[in-house]
Amino acid sequence: MNSTKKEKPDYLNFGKYAMGGAGYSMTNMIVLTYLTFFCTDIFGISSLTVAGLMLVTKVIDAVTDPVMGFIADHTRSKKGRYRPYLIYGSPVLGVLIYLLFSAPQLSAAMKVVFIYVVYISYSLAFTVVGIPFTSLVPVLAKDSTERTMVVSWKNVMIQVGRLFITSFALPIVEVFGGGAVGWGRFGALVGVIITLCFWCVAWGLKPYDTIDMAIDKPKVDLRKEVYLIAKNKPLLMLMLAFGTDMIANSTLLAVNMYYFKYVLNRVDLVPITSIALTVTGVLSNLAIPYLTKKAGKKRLYWWGSLLSILPLAILQIKPVVPGSALLVLITLFGLISTVPSALAWAMLPDCVDYAEYITGVNGNGVVSSTFSFMNKLCGAVGSFLASYLLGIFGFVANQEQTETVLFVIVCLRFAVPILGYIASLISMHFYELTDKRNLEIRRALEERAGGKENGYA
């Protein structure tokens, strides 16, 4: 870890780290937003097959995410603890994103084999890169205020990555030739961009993610590693709250194209509404440091989840509204729902500190990987629900849908997210780390570290 104290925030390297938010977002959003639609309407795979794909990969993630966090925490190299995975893993991840949207000419059976192999490989590569990336906030910023700043900047770039994927994907695909060819070329472009973004993170963290190779490697205490999670109630509550938010958002994203294409017959509104969501997301992220000072992270998270329900409830009751009304409601949703989504990542380093406080073990990777697994698991649950329910209720791509299928699309787009936010409200009620408590823990850790430096136990 970095032992150099800086009087002023290191804005330049904060910005380099924030660039990773765009790469992380693009890696995640291209799959959440378009993979189900791409598989059914472009590649020609059934929605039930896609549902099975989402389920299988998350079983694998259940093992690989915590393992990757453990490996990252105990890595010792001249390039640091977490940076090597960003440097060498991101190009592999970029290639796999291209393959995921390449749509080669294969038989029906081989298409299923191909998408399973590539998607599982993509999921593993995302774990190798994503876990170290999310583990770096406590390494870069020790102060709670600086952490909120770093995460807010990162989340602004997440919105930029989201804007690129959700607003410009379809136009760029058409410019690149449309259909399978256009999607393949777009996947290649995304792969290059995300590689550059994660390399920028590795560059910015070079002064911080350091290992003194002369110091003996500490012994591994697996009991304490497990204790970091099992007895960390704030982390468990945060994972449940963010996880149910993630189910809400991933279900919404998975059926978004279907809602505009089959319910509204207005695919042209997808880029417009996506831009509105991104603009409001950027504004919300910029306001979060100020809002947290006024209300505190926990209270702000709770109210963000509660108010996110209102526009969803209106559109569940009346899903077909004029374009202007739809734009207003979606913009309002984006402005509010961004708050809990962004705050969760700002609250995670506090849970890392709490884990170290109660165990004496600095487990950035283990805690972050567990949180990341919950993120990916719940994202897959939302995508699975969308694909599975569309399949069993008779969805057939590229034709007029039955009233039942249209109703299912509306419920997945609005009702299921409402349930997710309600569950999030309940979980956050039991989250115990107030801003005052976080400050006390941070001071105790600093005093403990100071005592060790002076030769005390």
TATA-V630939 format. One record per residue. D_FIRST is the distance of its C-alpha to the first C-alpha in Angstrom with 1 decimal. Layout:
D_FIRST / D_FIRST
This chain:
0.0 / 3.8 / 6.4 / 9.2 / 11.6 / 13.9 / 17.3 / 18.4 / 17.0 / 15.8 / 18.8 / 18.8 / 15.5 / 16.3 / 19.5 / 18.1 / 16.1 / 19.4 / 21.3 / 19.8 / 21.8 / 24.9 / 24.1 / 23.2 / 26.3 / 28.6 / 27.5 / 28.3 / 31.2 / 33.3 / 33.5 / 34.0 / 36.6 / 38.5 / 38.0 / 40.7 / 43.0 / 42.5 / 43.2 / 46.3 / 47.9 / 46.8 / 45.9 / 48.6 / 46.8 / 47.9 / 45.9 / 46.1 / 44.5 / 41.6 / 41.3 / 41.0 / 38.4 / 36.1 / 36.6 / 36.0 / 32.7 / 31.3 / 32.3 / 30.2 / 27.2 / 27.6 / 26.5 / 24.2 / 21.9 / 20.7 / 20.6 / 18.5 / 16.0 / 16.0 / 15.8 / 12.8 / 10.8 / 12.0 / 11.9 / 11.1 / 12.2 / 12.3 / 11.9 / 8.5 / 8.4 / 10.5 / 12.0 / 14.6 / 16.3 / 16.8 / 18.2 / 20.5 / 21.3 / 22.4 / 25.5 / 26.6 / 26.3 / 28.3 / 31.1 / 31.4 / 31.9 / 34.7 / 36.2 / 36.1 / 38.4 / 40.4 / 43.3 / 45.0 / 48.6 / 48.8 / 51.0 / 50.4 / 49.1 / 46.8 / 45.4 / 44.2 / 42.7 / 41.0 / 39.4 / 38.2 / 36.6 / 35.0 / 33.8 / 32.2 / 30.5 / 29.4 / 28.0 / 26.0 / 24.6 / 23.8 / 21.8 / 19.9 / 19.0 / 19.1 / 16.8 / 13.7 / 14.9 / 15.4 / 12.1 / 10.2 / 11.8 / 9.7 / 6.6 / 9.1 / 11.1 / 11.0 / 14.8 / 17.2 / 19.5 / 17.0 / 16.0 / 19.7 / 20.1 / 17.5 / 19.1 / 22.6 / 22.1 / 20.9 / 23.9 / 26.2 / 25.3 / 25.8 / 29.3 / 29.8 / 29.1 / 31.4 / 34.0 / 34.0 / 34.5 / 36.9 / 38.9 / 39.1 / 39.0 / 42.7 / 44.0 / 41.8 / 42.9 / 46.5 / 45.9 / 44.5 / 47.7 / 47.4 / 47.5 / 45.7 / 45.4 / 43.9 / 41.3 / 40.3 / 39.8 / 37.9 / 35.6 / 35.0 / 34.3 / 31.7 / 30.0 / 29.7 / 28.4 / 25.6 / 24.4 / 24.2 / 22.4 / 19.5 / 19.4 / 19.1 / 16.0 / 14.4 / 15.6 / 14.3 / 10.6 / 10.7 / 9.4 / 6.3 / 5.6 / 5.4 / 6.5 / 8.6 / 11.8 / 13.7 / 12.3 / 14.4 / 13.4 / 13.7 / 16.9 / 17.2 / 19.2 / 20.8 / 22.7 / 19.7 / 18.3 / 21.8 / 21.9 / 19.0 / 21.5 / 24.9 / 24.7 / 22.8 / 25.9 / 24.3 / 22.5 / 25.8 / 27.8 / 25.6 / 25.8 / 29.6 / 30.0 / 28.0 / 29.5 / 33.0 / 32.3 / 31.1 / 34.3 / 36.3 / 34.8 / 34.7 / 38.3 / 39.3 / 37.7 / 39.2 / 42.8 / 42.4 / 44.2 / 46.9 / 47.5 / 48.1 / 50.0 / 52.2 / 52.5 / 52.7 / 53.7 / 51.5 / 48.8 / 49.0 / 47.3 / 44.1 / 42.6 / 43.9 / 42.5 / 39.1 / 39.0 / 39.9 / 37.1 / 34.5 / 35.8 / 35.8 / 32.3 / 31.0 / 32.9 / 31.6 / 27.9 / 28.6 / 30.3 / 27.8 / 25.7 / 29.1 / 30.5 / 27.6 / 28.2 / 31.9 / 31.9 / 28.5 / 26.5 / 28.5 / 31.9 / 31.3 / 30.2 / 33.4 / 35.7 / 34.3 / 35.1 / 38.5 / 39.6 / 38.5 / 41.4 / 44.2 / 44.4 / 44.0 / 46.8 / 49.1 / 48.6 / 49.1 / 52.5 / 53.4 / 51.5 / 53.8 / 53.7 / 54.5 / 51.7 / 51.2 / 50.8 / 48.4 / 46.3 / 46.2 / 45.2 / 42.5 / 41.1 / 41.2 / 39.4 / 36.7 / 36.3 / 35.8 / 34.1 / 31.2 / 30.1 / 29.3 / 27.8 / 25.4 / 24.7 / 23.6 / 20.4 / 19.8 / 20.5 / 18.3 / 15.0 / 17.3 / 18.1 / 14.5 / 14.4 / 17.9 / 17.0 / 14.3 / 17.0 / 19.8 / 18.2 / 15.3 / 13.3 / 10.3 / 12.1 / 11.1 / 12.9 / 15.8 / 16.5 / 16.3 / 18.3 / 20.9 / 21.3 / 21.5 / 24.1 / 26.1 / 26.0 / 27.4 / 29.7 / 31.3 / 31.5 / 33.4 / 35.6 / 36.7 / 37.5 / 39.2 / 41.3 / 42.4 / 43.3 / 44.9 / 47.0 / 48.2 / 49.3 / 51.2 / 53.0 / 54.3 / 52.2 / 53.5 / 51.7 / 53.6 / 56.6 / 57.8 / 56.3 / 58.1 / 58.0 / 56.1 / 53.3 / 53.2 / 52.9 / 50.0 / 48.2 / 48.6 / 47.5 / 44.3 / 43.7 / 44.2 / 45.1 / 42.2 / 39.6 / 41.4 / 41.0 / 37.3 / 36.9 / 39.1 / 36.9 / 33.8 / 35.6 / 36.3 / 32.7 / 31.2 / 33.8 / 32.0 / 28.5 / 27.7 / 24.6 / 26.2 / 24.5 / 25.5 / 24.1 / 20.7 / 20.7 / 21.7 / 18.9 / 16.2 / 17.9 / 18.2 / 14.5 / 13.9 / 16.8 / 15.6 / 12.3 / 14.6 / 17.0 / 14.8 / 13.8 / 17.6 / 18.5 / 19.6 / 19.2
